[in-house]
Amino acid sequence: MQGRAILFTGVGEVGLGQFEIPTLEPGEVLIEVHASAISPGTEMRSLAGQQPNSESFPFIPGYAAAGKVIATAEETEEWAGKAVFTSGTQRVSITRMWGGHVSHAVVKPGRTLQAFDEKVPVRHAALGKMAGIAHRGLVMASHHGADDLKGAKVAIVGLGLIGQLSARWFHRAGADVLALDLTASRRTLVEKIGVRAIAPEGTVSETVRSVWEAGADVVVDCTGAPGVLPESIRAMRQDPWPEWGAGPKLVIQGSYPENVVFNYQEAFLHESTILMPRDCAASDVRASLDAMADGSFDVNGLVTEFVTPEQGQATYNRLRSPSQGGDPEALTFAFNWRA
């Protein structure tokens, strides 16, 4: 039985390959993948050959897929027929990084496999990993749980996919969220869920302080642009001495292939806490899938288009920066493996 996979075959080169689906071993399940979502930052960096510790080309990218268990081993029969999220196949003849964009995945149940309510569309469930990463930022920004953030002034800088998801989590937690992005369609998406969104006028810090004169309690920088980080720090509130409480927080949700630089003195004077979610726990993915199921976490519109695997090269081309001919309206795409 043959499976198909998106392959990164070289810098900027995307193909579609085939592999033999292996016979299940004890403790494994076979998933028929219905949708796999692109994580734009990581995957575009990998496609450009800039991902740290990357595998050599060719490899299967992606770490966010949703589908149905169609076969089990004796030890995993309880998974039979379940709708599941997985980070990718764990056993395949082609190099994986991380093996999510496949038509079929062989997985041992564990932290990377999560069942979800079938009323959640698969293209939404496939966002489980990215939603989990954004949820991790929420968890790290709160002292004792999301209740800590009720009424907090939270600025989301950049409304790409992770920025959109972060805005939704902080809004759900009861924070006063201000979202910044230059692209009108991205602002419209968060406005639909009740988040205030504006285009930066002047610098990021000037824009934030035009709304909150004292600055933000939490700034979530989702841009991945090194030059924006110093401005995100300046956008935080600076408490006057000596009435200091807990200082403001900077959550760095953008990712970078190389070092970034910011002004130590400015971060120091804000008595800031700088947080860098590196990934997410199984509980973050679980929280995401459950919130999608109960309707409290709306991800409608975040998948720009459901595309076929044969459209792989054109799809990744659309995720390039606008200066490289990319589509500035695009957030992400999901591959439809059952088309």
C-alpha positions in Angstrom: 0.0 0.0 0.0 1.5 3.3 -1.1 1.4 6.6 0.7 2.1 10.1 -0.5 4.2 12.9 1.1 5.1 16.5 0.6 8.9 16.6 0.1 11.3 19.5 0.4 13.9 18.4 -2.2 16.2 21.4 -2.1 16.2 25.1 -1.3 12.9 26.5 -2.4 12.0 23.2 -4.1 8.8 21.3 -3.2 7.8 17.9 -4.6 5.4 15.1 -4.0 6.8 11.7 -3.2 5.6 8.1 -2.5 6.4 5.6 0.1 5.5 2.1 1.1 3.2 2.2 4.2 4.9 -0.2 6.7 3.1 -3.1 8.4 2.1 -2.1 11.9 4.3 -3.2 14.7 3.1 -3.8 18.3 1.8 -0.6 19.9 1.2 1.3 16.7 -1.8 2.7 14.9 -2.3 3.7 11.2 -3.8 7.0 10.5 -5.5 8.0 7.3 -4.6 11.7 7.2 -7.4 14.0 6.0 -5.7 17.4 6.5 -2.2 18.6 7.3 -1.6 22.3 8.1 1.5 24.3 7.3 3.4 26.0 10.1 4.6 29.0 8.0 7.5 30.2 10.1 9.3 26.9 10.7 8.5 25.3 7.3 9.5 28.4 5.2 12.7 28.6 7.2 13.3 24.9 6.6 12.5 25.3 2.9 15.1 28.1 2.7 17.7 25.9 4.3 17.9 28.1 7.3 16.5 25.9 10.0 19.0 25.1 12.8 19.9 21.4 13.0 18.0 20.6 9.8 18.0 17.2 8.1 19.5 17.1 4.7 17.3 17.4 1.6 15.0 15.6 0.7 12.8 15.3 3.7 9.1 15.3 4.8 8.2 18.6 6.6 5.3 19.5 8.8 4.1 18.7 12.3 0.4 19.2 12.3 -2.0 16.6 10.8 -5.5 15.4 11.5 -7.3 12.3 10.3 -8.8 8.9 11.4 -7.3 5.7 12.8 -8.0 3.0 10.2 -5.9 0.2 11.6 -4.5 -0.8 15.0 -2.3 -3.3 16.6 -3.7 -5.6 19.3 -2.5 -3.3 22.0 -4.0 -0.2 20.5 -7.5 -1.4 19.6 -9.1 1.4 21.7 -8.0 3.9 19.1 -9.9 2.2 16.2 -12.0 4.6 14.2 -11.1 7.7 16.3 -10.6 11.1 14.8 -7.0 12.1 15.9 -4.4 14.8 15.7 -0.8 13.8 15.2 2.5 15.6 14.8 3.4 13.2 12.0 4.4 9.7 11.0 7.0 8.1 13.1 8.1 5.3 10.7 8.6 5.9 7.1 11.4 5.2 4.5 12.0 8.9 3.7 13.8 11.3 6.0 11.4 13.2 8.3 11.4 16.7 9.5 9.0 16.2 11.2 6.9 14.0 8.9 3.5 15.7 9.2 2.6 16.2 5.5 1.7 12.6 4.6 -1.4 10.8 3.4 -0.9 8.0 6.1 0.9 8.1 9.4 2.2 5.3 11.6 2.2 6.4 15.2 2.7 5.0 18.7 0.1 6.6 20.9 1.7 9.1 23.3 2.0 12.9 23.7 1.9 13.5 19.9 -1.4 11.7 19.4 -4.7 13.3 20.5 -8.3 12.3 19.8 -10.7 15.1 19.1 -14.5 15.5 18.7 -15.5 14.8 15.1 -17.6 18.0 15.0 -14.3 19.9 14.7 -13.5 20.2 11.0 -10.2 18.4 10.2 -8.6 21.5 8.7 -9.2 23.2 12.1 -8.0 20.2 14.1 -4.9 20.2 12.0 -4.0 23.6 13.6 -3.8 21.8 17.0 0.0 22.1 17.3 0.2 25.8 16.3 -2.7 26.6 18.6 -0.9 24.7 21.3 2.2 26.8 20.8 0.2 30.0 21.2 -1.5 28.5 24.3 1.9 27.8 25.8 2.6 31.5 25.6 -0.6 32.2 27.4 0.4 29.7 30.2 3.8 31.2 30.5 2.5 34.8 30.7 0.2 34.0 33.6 1.3 33.4 37.2 -1.4 31.1 38.5 -3.6 30.4 35.4 -5.5 32.4 32.8 -7.6 34.1 35.5 -4.5 36.2 36.2 -4.9 37.9 32.8 -8.4 39.2 33.2 -8.3 42.9 32.4 -4.6 42.8 31.6 -3.5 45.1 28.7 -2.0 42.7 26.1 -0.6 43.9 22.8 -0.2 41.3 20.1 2.3 42.5 17.5 1.9 40.7 14.2 -1.1 38.9 13.1 0.3 35.9 11.2 -1.0 32.5 12.2 0.6 32.5 15.7 -0.4 36.1 16.3 -4.0 35.2 15.3 -4.0 32.2 17.7 -2.4 34.2 20.5 -4.9 37.0 20.2 -7.7 34.4 20.5 -6.2 32.8 23.6 -5.6 36.1 25.5 -9.1 37.4 24.5 -10.6 34.1 25.7 -8.8 34.6 29.0 -10.5 38.0 29.5 -7.5 40.2 28.7 -7.9 43.6 27.0 -6.3 42.8 23.7 -4.9 45.2 21.2 -3.6 43.6 18.0 -1.2 45.3 15.5 -0.7 44.5 11.9 -0.3 46.3 8.6 -2.5 44.0 6.6 -6.2 44.9 6.8 -7.5 41.4 6.2 -5.6 40.1 9.1 -7.0 42.8 11.4 -10.5 42.0 10.2 -10.1 38.4 11.2 -9.5 39.3 14.9 -12.0 42.0 14.9 -14.6 39.4 14.1 -14.0 37.8 17.5 -14.2 41.1 19.3 -10.5 42.0 19.5 -9.5 45.6 18.8 -7.0 45.8 15.9 -5.2 48.7 14.4 -2.5 49.4 11.9 0.8 50.7 13.4 1.3 54.4 12.9 4.8 55.4 13.6 6.6 52.8 15.8 5.1 49.9 17.6 5.6 51.5 20.9 4.1 54.8 19.8 1.1 52.9 18.4 0.5 51.0 21.7 1.0 54.1 23.8 -1.6 56.0 21.6 -4.1 53.5 23.1 -2.6 52.9 26.5 -0.4 55.8 27.6 1.4 53.8 30.3 2.1 50.9 27.9 1.1 47.2 27.9 1.2 44.7 30.7 2.1 42.0 28.2 3.5 42.3 24.7 3.4 39.2 22.5 5.8 39.6 19.6 4.7 37.3 16.8 6.6 38.9 14.0 9.8 37.0 13.7 11.4 40.3 12.7 14.5 41.0 14.8 14.1 44.8 14.3 10.7 44.8 16.0 11.8 43.3 19.3 13.3 46.5 20.7 10.0 48.3 19.9 8.0 45.6 21.6 10.1 46.1 24.7 9.5 49.9 24.6 5.8 49.2 24.3 5.7 47.6 27.8 4.7 49.7 30.8 7.5 51.0 33.0 6.5 51.2 36.7 7.8 54.2 38.6 10.1 53.5 41.6 9.5 52.5 44.3 6.0 51.2 43.8 6.9 48.2 41.8 4.8 45.1 41.5 5.2 42.3 39.0 6.9 43.8 36.0 5.6 43.6 32.5 6.2 40.6 30.2 7.4 40.1 26.7 6.4 36.8 25.1 8.6 36.1 22.0 6.4 34.0 19.8 8.2 34.7 16.6 11.1 32.4 15.8 14.5 33.2 14.5 17.2 31.2 12.7 20.0 33.4 14.2 20.7 35.6 17.2 18.6 38.6 17.9 19.7 41.8 19.7 17.8 44.2 21.9 18.7 47.0 24.3 19.5 45.5 27.7 19.1 48.8 29.5 15.5 49.2 28.2 14.5 45.7 29.2 16.2 46.2 32.6 14.4 49.5 33.3 11.1 47.9 32.6 12.0 45.1 35.1 10.6 42.9 32.3 10.3 39.2 32.2 11.2 37.8 28.7 9.5 34.5 27.9 10.3 32.3 24.9 7.9 29.4 24.4 9.9 26.8 22.5 7.1 24.4 21.7 4.0 23.1 23.4 3.1 20.3 25.8 0.5 17.6 25.1 -1.8 19.5 27.5 -1.6 22.6 25.2 -2.7 20.7 22.2 -5.4 19.0 24.3 -6.7 22.4 25.5 -6.8 23.7 21.9 -8.8 20.7 20.5 -11.2 20.9 23.5 -11.8 24.6 23.1 -12.4 24.2 19.4 -15.0 21.5 20.2 -16.9 23.5 22.8 -16.9 26.6 20.5 -14.9 28.9 22.8 -11.9 29.0 20.5 -12.9 30.2 17.0 -10.3 29.4 14.3 -12.6 30.1 11.3 -10.7 31.8 8.5 -7.2 31.0 9.7 -6.7 28.4 7.0 -6.6 30.5 3.9 -7.3 27.7 1.6 -7.7 23.9 1.5 -5.3 22.8 -1.3 -4.3 19.5 -2.9 -0.8 18.0 -2.3 -0.1 18.5 -6.0 -0.3 22.3 -5.4 2.6 22.1 -3.0 5.1 24.2 -4.8 2.6 26.9 -5.6 1.3 26.9 -2.1 4.7 27.4 -0.4 5.4 30.1 -3.0 2.3 32.0 -1.7 3.8 31.9 1.8 6.9 33.7 0.8 7.3 37.3 1.9 5.6 39.8 -0.3 9.0 41.1 -1.4 9.6 37.6 -2.8 6.3 37.5 -4.6 4.3 35.9 -1.8 0.6 36.6 -1.0 0.3 39.1 1.8 -3.2 38.0 2.5 -2.3 34.3 3.2 -2.0 33.0 6.8 -1.5 29.3 6.2 -2.8 26.4 4.1 -3.9 22.9 4.8 -3.3 20.0 2.4 -6.4 17.9 1.6 -5.1 14.3 1.4 -8.5 12.9 0.5 -9.0 15.0 -2.5 
